[in-house]
Amino acid sequence: MGPLTVAAFLVACLLGTGFPSIATSLCLSLFATKQVLQASATYFRDSLAGSQSINVAVGLVAAIAAIRRIVSDPTRLHGFLNSTWYLTMALYLWAIISCSWSYAGRQGLEVFATGAPYLILFPIIVPLLIADLEDWCRVTWVWLLLATCVAALILINPEFTTRSGRLGLDLGVAGLKSTRTNPLEIGAAGGYCLMLGILYQSATRTTLVNWIRIIAVLVGTALAIRSGSRGQFVFALISAVLAFPIAKPITDFRRAAVSLVSLVILLVVILLLADRVRSSGSFEDERRWTSSEFSSGSDVRFGNILLLLGEYAASPSRWLTGLGFYSYSMLDPTQEYSHCTSVDALAELGLIGAALYTTIILQAFWFAKQVFGWVSDSPRLRNGLGCLVGMLIYQFLLANKQGNLVGSNLLFGTILLLARIRISEMHQPSSQQTEPEAESHGDGSQVAVDADLA
């Protein structure tokens, strides 16, 4: 199966250069796809160059796709450089400047240097691929397919093993040392499948599409549980529930009742499945999902926050400018950052950084509200927006559970996508936003909108 997986990836890359929806989906599934390829070929698993070549390939595909679209239609650049983009770049620049007075300035600059490719890919290249909400609607279908395939490949590949309740892959990087892949990215991949399976609405009540959605929910739940990523599973459910009223057209009491009952039944099934998967694992698998383990994990995160805020409060001279990016790593030798991006923004970047960060986040949710008001009469566009808002909520929750400013690049990429879409939809004729659309599911066929599909 390994050669087939690598061949499928190469085909997807080739197609991605001509189809932005495929290129964007490859970017959004990059980290999980990388682990699947590492499990499929020793070159990707045991060689640093091989591992990095996956990132380079996806980045080049996205860049080529963006350039081709811009060259063919220069108007697609409209709205890219917006207020949110400038605020985001200002936040990153301020974090880099703060390394000059940070407790760990050199290490902070190294983190930026290491994360630079992702800071280029997600906040810059990906928003260039998506010019409007219609573009994003195409992505949701392709991403659902790709994410489901990637999650299924992880589940069935024997190279992925469980240690201490976490699913991962053993790596031998350049023969220097053995490590394991990040189980949180595996859990996030399961969360994407779960969330998209719940939120996605096809343009017709076709059996094939509904089966794919069901498979996505089942595979996503199983992968999130087996990965041992508690937050990813819980946050995916929370994001899906919060975005559900946006993604599903609820125009009367009957539809509201049907949608609510369907959601409740689906959540019950998901929780029963999650319990089944959890109980079928080892003792370590089950222990990670006990209330005591949940509480222990929360206590650690809360302790991190108190430690960082305590140091910040004790330094009034740094309230405006902050302690400096990556300073937490010098306060706690066991961890590199507090795992809460919002707290990092205040304590490490000061009131200046916190103001930039807060403005960006508030803009994102305000933009979502505005776009919803413009497209609420279009089932297809409304569903696409719902999936994007679900993604925004999911990334925001993850950023405040396990991320830092550099590691939360996908959060800012999602926000910048929403900012571009808002500008595009602002200039769309109202008739174009409300008329029924047709949707393609990859086989060339066009289907009509069915607003009743839950």
C-alpha positions, 0 to 999 in steps of 0.5 A, spaced: 500 500 500 505 504 501 507 505 493 500 506 492 499 512 497 505 515 495 503 515 487 496 518 490 500 523 493 504 525 487 497 525 483 494 530 488 500 534 487 500 534 480 492 536 480 493 541 485 497 545 481 491 547 476 485 546 482 486 551 488 481 547 491 486 541 491 492 545 493 488 548 499 486 541 501 493 539 501 495 545 505 490 544 510 491 536 511 499 537 510 501 535 517 497 528 517 498 527 510 506 527 512 505 522 517 501 517 512 507 518 507 512 517 512 509 511 514 509 509 507 516 510 505 522 509 509 525 515 505 520 520 508 520 517 515 528 516 516 531 522 512 530 529 514 531 531 507 525 526 505 521 529 511 522 536 509 521 534 501 513 533 503 513 540 506 516 543 500 512 539 495 505 542 498 508 549 498 510 549 491 504 546 489 500 551 493 504 557 490 504 554 483 496 554 483 496 561 486 500 564 481 496 561 475 490 563 478 493 570 479 496 570 472 489 568 469 485 573 473 489 579 476 483 581 479 483 575 484 488 579 488 483 584 490 482 584 498 488 580 499 492 586 502 486 588 508 486 591 515 487 584 518 493 582 514 496 588 516 494 587 523 497 580 523 503 581 520 504 587 525 503 582 530 508 577 527 513 583 527 512 585 534 513 578 536 520 578 532 522 585 535 520 583 542 526 577 542 531 583 543 528 583 550 526 576 551 528 572 556 529 567 551 531 571 545 535 567 541 531 561 542 525 565 540 528 567 533 530 560 532 522 558 533 521 563 528 526 561 523 524 554 524 516 556 523 517 561 517 515 556 511 508 555 515 508 562 516 509 563 509 504 557 507 498 559 511 497 566 512 500 568 505 499 563 500 493 559 502 489 566 502 491 567 495 488 561 493 481 563 495 478 569 493 471 568 495 466 564 498 464 560 492 472 558 492 471 556 499 465 551 498 469 547 493 474 546 498 470 543 503 468 538 499 475 536 496 477 537 503 472 532 506 474 527 501 482 528 502 481 528 510 477 522 510 482 518 506 488 520 510 484 519 517 482 512 514 490 510 512 492 512 519 487 507 522 489 501 518 496 502 517 500 497 522 506 502 522 502 507 527 502 504 534 500 506 541 504 508 546 502 511 553 495 512 550 497 516 544 497 513 537 504 515 533 509 513 528 516 511 530 521 516 526 529 515 525 531 521 522 538 521 519 540 515 523 541 520 529 535 519 534 528 515 534 522 520 535 515 519 534 510 523 530 506 528 533 499 525 536 496 532 536 496 532 529 493 525 528 488 527 533 486 534 529 486 530 523 480 526 526 477 532 529 477 535 522 473 529 519 468 529 525 467 536 524 466 536 516 462 530 516 457 533 521 457 540 518 458 539 510 451 539 506 451 537 499 447 540 494 443 534 493 440 528 498 445 523 494 446 516 497 454 517 496 455 524 499 451 522 505 455 515 506 462 519 505 459 524 511 457 518 515 464 515 514 468 521 515 464 522 522 466 514 524 473 515 522 474 521 525 471 519 531 475 513 531 482 517 530 481 522 535 480 517 540 485 512 538 490 518 538 489 520 545 488 527 543 482 529 548 482 536 546 481 535 539 475 530 540 472 535 545 473 541 541 471 538 534 464 537 537 464 543 540 466 547 534 461 543 530 455 544 535 456 552 535 457 552 527 451 548 526 446 553 526 450 557 520 451 551 516 444 548 516 439 553 513 433 553 518 428 557 515 422 554 519 420 550 525 419 544 522 426 544 519 429 547 526 426 541 529 429 536 524 436 539 524 436 539 532 433 532 533 438 530 527 444 533 531 442 530 538 442 523 535 448 524 531 452 526 538 449 521 542 452 516 536 458 519 536 459 519 544 457 511 544 462 510 538 467 514 542 466 510 548 466 503 544 473 505 541 476 507 548 474 501 551 477 497 546 484 499 547 489 498 552 489 500 560 493 506 558 488 508 552 482 508 557 486 511 563 487 518 558 480 519 558 478 518 565 475 524 569 482 524 573 486 525 567 482 530 564 483 534 570 490 533 571 491 536 564 487 542 565 491 543 572 497 543 568 495 548 563 492 552 568 499 552 572 502 554 566 498 560 565 498 562 572 506 562 572 506 566 566 501 571 568 505 572 575 511 573 572 508 579 567 504 582 573 511 582 577 514 586 572 510 593 571 516 596 567 514 590 561 506 591 562 506 595 555 512 591 551 511 584 555 516 579 557 518 578 550 516 572 545 518 565 548 520 568 555 516 562 558 521 557 556 526 560 561 520 560 567 519 553 566 524 548 564 519 542 562 515 546 557 517 551 551 511 555 552 504 556 556 500 552 551 495 558 551 496 563 545 491 568 548 495 569 555 502 569 551 500 575 547 498 579 553 504 576 557 510 576 552 508 581 547 505 586 552 499 590 552 501 592 544 501 585 542 495 583 546 491 589 543 493 587 536 491 579 537 485 581 540 483 586 534 484 580 529 480 575 533 474 580 534 475 582 527 474 574 525 468 573 528 465 580 526 466 578 519 463 571 520 457 575 522 457 580 517 458 575 511 452 570 514 447 576 513 449 577 506 449 569 504 444 567 509 439 566 503 444 561 499 444 554 502 450 553 498 454 559 501 451 559 508 454 551 508 461 553 506 461 559 511 459 554 517 464 550 515 469 555 515 466 558 522 467 551 525 474 551 522 475 558 526 472 556 532 476 549 532 483 553 531 482 558 536 480 553 541 486 549 539 491 555 539 489 556 547 490 549 549 496 547 545 499 552 541 503 559 541 504 564 536 508 561 531 505 554 532 498 557 531 499 559 523 493 555 521 488 560 526 491 566 522 490 563 516 483 561 517 482 568 519 485 571 513 481 567 509 475 569 512 477 577 511 478 576 504 471 572 503 468 578 507 471 583 502 469 579 496 462 578 498 461 585 500 462 587 493 457 581 490 450 583 487 445 581 492 442 576 487 448 572 486 448 571 494 441 569 494 440 565 488 440 557 488 446 554 486 449 548 483 454 544 486 459 539 482 462 533 486 468 532 482 464 527 477 462 533 472 455 533 474 451 539 477 446 538 482 441 543 485 440 545 492 436 541 497 436 545 503 432 540 507 439 536 508 441 535 515 
